[in-house]
């Protein structure tokens, strides 16, 4: 019972991660980073659609903290 708050928050994070994977078809935590990474080489239109999805996932992760 004491951990139910944390379990709900972690569940929200996992749900957001699954939703983001369904929407953009890749996992942000496992993509290539750096100068030639996925986010830097993405076209502007796709990037503008992707940023709110990443933001939702990050908000859920920070809420879990």
C-alpha positions as CSV (number, residue, x, y, z in Angstrom):
1,X,0.0,0.0,0.0
2,X,2.8,2.4,0.8
3,X,4.4,2.0,-2.6
4,X,1.1,2.5,-4.6
5,X,1.9,6.1,-5.4
6,X,5.3,5.2,-6.9
7,X,3.8,2.2,-8.8
8,X,1.2,4.5,-10.4
9,X,3.8,7.1,-11.4
10,X,6.1,4.4,-12.8
11,X,3.1,2.9,-14.6
12,X,2.4,6.3,-16.2
13,X,6.0,6.5,-17.4
14,X,5.8,3.1,-18.9
15,X,2.5,3.9,-20.6
16,X,4.0,7.2,-22.0
17,X,7.0,5.2,-23.3
18,X,4.8,2.7,-25.0
19,X,2.6,5.4,-26.5
20,X,5.6,7.3,-27.8
21,X,7.0,4.1,-29.3
22,X,3.7,3.5,-31.1
23,X,3.6,7.1,-32.4
24,X,7.2,7.5,-33.7
25,X,8.3,3.8,-34.1
26,X,11.5,4.1,-32.2
27,X,12.7,4.3,-28.6
28,X,14.3,7.6,-27.7
29,X,16.5,6.0,-25.1
30,X,18.2,3.7,-27.6
31,X,18.7,6.0,-30.7
32,X,22.0,7.2,-32.0
33,X,23.2,10.4,-30.3
34,X,25.8,13.0,-31.3
35,X,26.4,15.2,-34.3
36,X,24.9,12.6,-36.7
37,X,22.2,11.3,-34.4
38,X,18.5,10.6,-35.2
39,X,17.1,13.8,-33.8
40,X,19.7,16.1,-35.5
41,X,19.2,14.5,-38.9
42,X,15.4,14.5,-38.7
43,X,13.5,16.8,-41.0
44,X,11.8,19.9,-39.4
45,X,8.2,18.7,-39.9
46,X,8.8,15.3,-38.3
47,X,10.9,16.9,-35.5
48,X,8.1,19.3,-34.6
49,X,5.7,16.4,-34.3
50,X,8.2,14.4,-32.3
51,X,9.2,17.0,-29.7
52,X,5.8,17.0,-27.8
53,X,5.9,13.2,-27.6
54,X,9.4,13.3,-26.1
55,X,8.2,16.1,-23.7
56,X,5.3,13.9,-22.4
57,X,7.7,11.0,-21.8
58,X,10.2,13.2,-20.0
59,X,7.4,14.8,-17.8
60,X,6.3,11.3,-16.8
61,X,9.8,10.3,-16.0
62,X,10.5,13.4,-13.9
63,X,7.2,13.0,-12.1
64,X,8.3,9.5,-11.1
65,X,11.6,10.8,-9.6
